[in-house]
Amino acid sequence: MFEKEIKEKVNEITPQVVTWRRHFHTYPEISGEEKETSLYIQEELKKLGISFETGFFGTAVLGTIKGEQPGKTVALRADMDALPVTEQTGLPFASKNKGKMHACGHDSHMAILLGAAAVLNQMKSQLKGTVKLVFQPAEEEAAIGGGRHIAASGKLDDVSEIYGLHVWPELPVGVIGLKPGNLMAASDRFYVHVKGKSTHAAQPHNGTDALVAAAHFIIDVQSLISREMNPMENVVCTIGLMNAGTRYNVGVEDAYLEGTVRTYTPALRDKMEARLGEILKGLDVMFGTHSELNYVRGHSATINTPEKIQFLQEIGKTYVGEEHLTQPQYPSMCAEDFSSYLEKFPGAFLWLGTGKPGTPALHNASFAIDESILQQTVFPCVGHDAAEEAAAHNPKFCLHIRNSFFWCRNAHVTESIVSYLAPKSYSSVCSPPSGRSRSLPETVASPESVIQR
């Protein structure tokens, strides 16, 4: 019914979506510092004629598109923050902000949401209901928790459901990953301080070696996972940092460790926190050390609403073809604070494939998307679900990036308007040592060219 009109609008906006993505990529800002990114989004929303509000949490921007016909409210979310990574892509629009990079694809997420917003706003006379556009800061830093704060702000309390996506190099370019239930893990962070007594290295009996105790802790944690946890449950515990000692011939007085725990169930999350503390207490008895644990709860597990995934699968088969859809066999132990929204609202989080053989993982200094997914950026389709909408003549707008999709669906008569290309308390026994860095590791992909990777 509106297919020709929508395709024309998509063709018009596509070059601008690429421009938006490249601008965001050139000027990345890390969690909690997205000031210029926020101002740029606000300016672009003004140009598009879309109303928005700020000031409810940090640098967040909330756009609103009100259809001219009554209906439900659906939210679409894109994260804004970059990583403390020095870019090595060699792209002509590489980061100009030293030591900062969009190494997790959030530049693409923002551009995609702006593109979807542009088309939706131009067609709001046919839109039944309201679409809220959530531009969220601080996804990468669980200590800030952008998603958690926005979900609790009250600004989305009228939302019926929410959708989001993440570029995903583990899936082939253009393939959409739709998985009901568990998708991404809860992510906690812990800090350990093992306190011993320094002495001359040649006289270890006169001191208490914190390094030896810390080494036992590392081994005991691995035994905890392999011998105490059910192998059929999803749990990971990785210690990624240890600092100890001042000189080769001095016994170690202080050892500092940092690590992460990834789980899916609250019970297992609680158990891991308790057992790490118990292991340290046992080592203190064995070695005479004094240990402290600071276990910090981060993002909860991202668990998709099965009915919303099923809905997306049905629409996807119709509009993008079943060959472009996949249900990933396993959930990921990576984390995503979209979980904060799914704890409060029904919805779904999708993976958009950007991978080719040899493509590095997310967070790598060489990460860059395959821009072919942006060339057809927001491709809306119009159709009718005979079972639900024939009598109501209810339009669906299917928006997708190349082979990815998101829907704006009539929410007044039918189940929803779907669109967009588709803290728990923690124990604090100690604080991280003064001056210790919390920066994320420089770890995803090297492009073969700007368009194809």
Secondary structure, 3 states (H helix, E strand, C coil): CCHHHHHHHHHHHHHHHHHHHHHHHHCCCECCCCHHHHHHHHHHHHHHCCEEECCCCCCCEEEEEECCEEEEEEEEEEECCEECCCCCCCCCCCCCCCCCECCCCHHHHHHHHHHHHHHHHHCCCCCEEEEEEEEECCCCCCCCCHHHHHHHCCCCCCCCEEEEEEEEEEEECCCEECCCEEEECEEEEEEEEEECECCECCCHHHCECHHHHHHHHHHHHHHHHHHCCCCCCCEEEEEEEEEECCCCCECCCEEEEEEEEEECCHHHHHHHHHHHHHHHHHHHHHHCCEEEEEEEECCCCEEECHHHHHHHHHHHHHHCCHHHEECCCCCECCCCCCHHHHCCCCEEEEEEEEECCCCCCCCCCCCCCCCHHHHCCCCCEEECCHHHHCCCCCCEEEECCCCCCEEEECCCCCCCCCCCCCCCCCCECCCCCCCCCCCCCCCCCCCCCCCCC
